[in-house]
Each structure stands twice: as C-alpha cells, then as structure tokens.
Amino acid sequence: MAKSSYLKPDTIALHSGYVPESDHGSRAVPVYQTTSYVFESVSDASSLFNVEQGGHIYSRITNPTVAVLEQRIAALEGGSGAICTASGMSALFTTFITLCSAGDHIVSSAQIYGSTATLLKHTIKRLGIECSFVPINDEKALREAIQDNTKMVFCESIGNPGLEIADIPNIAKVAHEFGIPVVVDATFATPALCRPIEHGADIIVHSVTKWIGGHGVAVGGVIVDGGQLDWSASGRFPELTEPYAPFHGIKFWEEFGPSALAMKIRAESMRDVGATLSPHNAFLILQGIETLSLRMKQHVANAHTMVEWLQAQEEVTWVNHPEMESSPSHHLAPVLFPEGAGSMLCFGVVGGRAGGAAFINALQLASNLANVGDSRTLVLHPGSTTHSRLTPEDMIAAGISEDMIRVSVGIEDIKDIKADFQRGFKAASRIAGEG
Amino acid sequence: MELQVNGRKVYAATGGKEFDAKLPTVLFIHGSGLDHRSWALQTRWFAYNGYSVLAPDFPGHSLSEGDALTSIEAQGQWLVDFLDAANVNRVHAVGHSQGFLCALELAKNAAGKVASLSGIGTAAAIPVNPALIETALESSSKAADLMLQWGFGQNAQMGISAVPGMQPIAIGRQIMVSNPLAVDLQACANYESGETVAESLNIPTQLVLAGQDRMTPLKAGKAMAKTMNAEVTVIDNYGHMLPIEAPKRCLQSLRDFIGSIEHSE
C-alpha cells in the first residue's frame, strides 16, 4: 500500500496539493492561466530542463493549477505521483505508449469502454502494439494470454457497460508473477469508492470528466503512478531502466524509483504528445473533487434504490448492477467497493431495441447523452452509440445486448428520477403492445 | 555505478553522469531507511555543474548487496572502504540525519579525505524511541508511517511537492519500506559518540536545519553547530525530510557552501 497522505480522504479532497499562496492569501486554488514561467537565470533554466530540480517550464509539461489537481488525486489514490491529461482517452494513450513500443503486447479485459477497445484493437495496432482481449476474471485465460513481450494487463475496475467487477487482487497476483503492471481504469468508481493501488494495481487511470468532476463542464484525464512496481525485476521495461537519450542518458528507475513512471510520462509523453489539461479545466475539476465523497454517497444511495425499484417494474426485463447477486462478480463488491459499487446500472425494457429507444425518447429529466458521472442522471443506448463500432461478437464479449439501457444514476431526488422513468416505461409498453 | 566493496556489489548514484575521479567529488550519505533516491534533486545538479557525485546505497539498501551494517561506526568505516574502492581521495561529505553521523565517523577515520562536511536535518545524537524500533522490527510499513508523519513538515503533509504532480510522502514511504529501517534506527539509537567526534574534527562544516524538525529538533542541531563552529542555515516551515521536502533550498545551501570551499582553495 502506497500511502500518500496521513489526512483523511475528505480532507485530502479539499486541501491536498495547495496551501494559500503567500502573495495574496487566495483560499481557493488560483488559475495560473499562463503558457510559460520566467526563469531566475540561464543556469536555473538549464537545471530545470535537465531535471536537476523540480519546477515549471511550460504549461504543456506542467502548470501550478494542474499540479494541485495531480497531487490531490495522487493523494486520494495513494500514488507516488499523477499526471493530468486532456481527456481520459489521452491518459490511456499516454500510458500505453509510455510502456509499450512496436512489437510489444497488452492483455486487456474484453469488457471495456468502446473507445478504449477501439484504441487497443485498431489505433495502437498501427504502431505495432498488439492486444489480446480476455475475460479478465478468468485466471487461466489471463495467464495464457501473457506473452514474453506483454507489457501490461489492462482492465476497468467496473467494466463499461457490462458492469463486471475486475478481481484486481487476483489479476495483480498473476501479472506480478510475470513482472508486469496492472493498469486499472477506475473511472466508474473514483477513489471515494475504491483505491485499486491498495488491492495491488500499479497504475490508475481516470476520466476526470466523470464523477471526479461531477459537473459535466470540463473534459480531462489523469494517470496515477502507484510507485510500487520494481521496473527492473522482469527486465521488460528498458524504457524505464536503460539510459534515455533525450535527457543525457537518464535512467528513470535508478534515479527516481517510486516516481520513475510519472517522471517518464512527464518528460516524454507530455513533451512529445502534449495532451495537456488546461489550467481552467483543472480549476473546474478541482471544484468538483472537493465534494467527491459526499456526491458518491448520494450516487450510490440513489443507485441502490433504483436497482431495487427497477426490479419491481413489470416493463423491466432485466437489471444489472455490480452488487446484484445475479452479477457473476458481485462477491467482489464488498471487498473492493465496501461503500458501494458505483452508480452505473443497466437494464432492458419491453419492446427490445425499439422499446429502449422509446423509453429514452420519453424521458424529460434524465439526459440522453454520451457521458457518465454527471451529478445529473444520464441515459444512453450503448448499442447505437458508444459501442456501435464493435462487431456483434465483440458486443457480446463486452457484455452488451441490443436492448440495454445504460444509466448513470444522478443525485437528484430519487422520487423525481422514478417519476421520469415511469414516463419512459409507458412509452416502452406502447411499443411492446404494438409489437 | 556499481563497484565492489569488501567483496560485495555496491551501487552508487552518480547524478546521471559518468563518475570522474578527477573532478571535485561530493559524497551524499543517506539517512535511516533511505537510499540514493532521497538525493535525486541534489545529485544531478552537482554532476552537471563541475563536480563528480557519489550517492551510495549502504549495504542491504536499495541496489546494494549484503547485510545492513548495525552501527554508525561500522557505516563510517564502510564509507572509508567505499571511497578506497572508488579510488577517491577527497570528498565533500553531505549527510542527511543518520547519514551525517556516518559522515562524522568517516571524517574521524579518514580526516584527510574530507574537504568539508554538510549535515542536513541532523544532530550529534539521534535518540530513537524503543517502541519505534520494535515496530520497525515487526513491520517496516508501520514504522515508516510513524516516521513519515513525524518526519515531513506541514507542507508535505498537505500534499505540497517541489516536483509538480508528485507526492513526497508516498515516495518516501516506498523507499523506506524497501530498506532495513529497523537496523538503521537501532544503529542511530546506539550511537553515543557524536558529540565527542564532532568536537574532535577541524573540518569546514555547515548544517542545514529545519524549523519544523521533530526528529532532530532545531535546538539539537544548533547545539552541534556550536560544537563544530559550523555555518548554519535554517529552513523554516519544513520538517526533517529536507532533501525531499525543500530540495531547491537544500541544494542552494550545498552549492554555496561547497562552492565557497572549492573556490577558496
């Protein structure tokens, strides 16, 4: 376990990474809306460029407002450091290309977000990086998929949209036998519900656009370096253990140890790819993160109520939530998600695909859109949208059916959410009746 | 770089540049449960600005083989052997906390090799609560947590980092739990010669002390400075882990002091 702070999570969410600055005493984190930073001298500039000291050079690499968010999320997750990125997808891409080169291989859960699946299956393949998809909780399949050139095992703590819980401790046990890291996209849980590093994960990725921000006004991502993996043990990571030419042959693992990966991402990917989070977006995400645990409690409470209520509705053909006994991975929920396994749920309505469409079109409170994790309730038909690029076989592997409606349960009054859904059920019933 | 000391493989960080014994050498000596990585934000500057750097891991720490040495006296003698193995005749010795006690022993045993002494967050005696040693023997994680809560100052506890995006406490913890912390603490607790050795030395010395140091309190550091007629720099608002918490100000003090000695010769 890599503790980053001895403050409690609610305190970290409000304070970590910032104390009122000395010039003006600003209580809130200021927005440092600047591209660059004046050097004290030429030698000072030189030492910053040569990683002889910490500090800011250019906002593509680091920014004081963004750094507060990074340090706060690292503290919440228990990591040695964090790097914010322009989006959750750029956080994933950055992680993949930092650890993988042409000829390398990734083992991924089959049940992941559609765009991530596309990135792994098609985009990075063009860079010579192959990916094998496995049922992530099938230990035999996982073991068999790991090759000599495998650089990571990737999964989502709660799969999107099938809502399978990844057995992180067991996945980590297997991956670590081979000396490779476990990368977990923990967007659906946030550190308020699950801190994967404590369960053996090595790298955490979030789309902070979602629950961490919670307001739905800013896109962003983050990579957290757990700092626990011995990058030299397996001999698979020359990127971190061997001299890195662009910085006079620096060896990240030898010099920086627990923060080697974060330093490498900063030095290479933020410099070369530049998928930077803007300071203003960082400021907005910081406003959200301050109330993260309060919001997550209400998200979970509303989700629990909705799961129970939906099961009692005659228009509902099936319901899925990670904590339901019908979920094959529900036994993992009390271990990994003691405060509740998130606020995502899926269900089917009468009338199949057309019934689902009618349900969504009839809603007035819940929003039909391609996002999750707003404080507001959001709905989507994955088969027509986020996962539409998948083949029928891949859709099944990802846990998606044609009638699936994905719900990101918000924190509105539960009575209003139910009333809105009742409007949808009436519309779906009409379609089913016509059929 | 790797070298053999007393028949065992030893690792020493060189600041990212090949070691060159012809240049003035700065020897960085880590504290209890730490290793070369605690000096990451000082060693590179020296290596790229006219010095050679050696930041060894004591035996049994990080990348060095062997059993951990059980006394400060043994660690001091090991430093003599290490410098012989590296073929270095003169160093500016920089020690953090326990590392400075080892530097005192190095200077006692090989005064001619030590051009200057710099102590960071240190004192002539570093008593350790027996309960902490007992905890460290049972669980290095628990002991590291206790030490880091005491060791880092308020800013670090609030998640402030000299390196954007990083969490110094997590980094320090990861380093500490992987090293023989209990042995180091016991060595500190048993060492009683600090003041006597300090009094006996006639080597230019500076002490960089922390205003919020709860492990080697400022008062104790200043007392040793008086004994050694040392220059003193006090960095307020930081705790015992100065090389990690306030790396730039530590570096500046080291640059100024070591530079002044080099330029005066």
Interface residues (C-beta under 8 A of the other chain):
Chain A: M1 A2 K3 S4 S5 Y6 L7 I12 H15 S16 G17 Y18 V19 S43 S47 N50 V51 E52 Q53 G54 G55 H56 T62 N63 P64 V66 A67 E70 Q71 R72 A74 A75 G78 G79 S80 G81 A82 I83 C84 G227 Q228 F247 H248 G249 I250 K251 E254 E255 F256 G257 P258 S259 A262 R266
Chain B: A13 G16 K17 R37 A40 L41 R44 W45 Y48 N49 S62 L63 S141 D145 L148 Q149 N155 Q157 M158 G159 I160 S161 A162 V163 P164 G165 M166 Q167 I169 A170 I171 R173 Q174 I175 P247 K248 L251
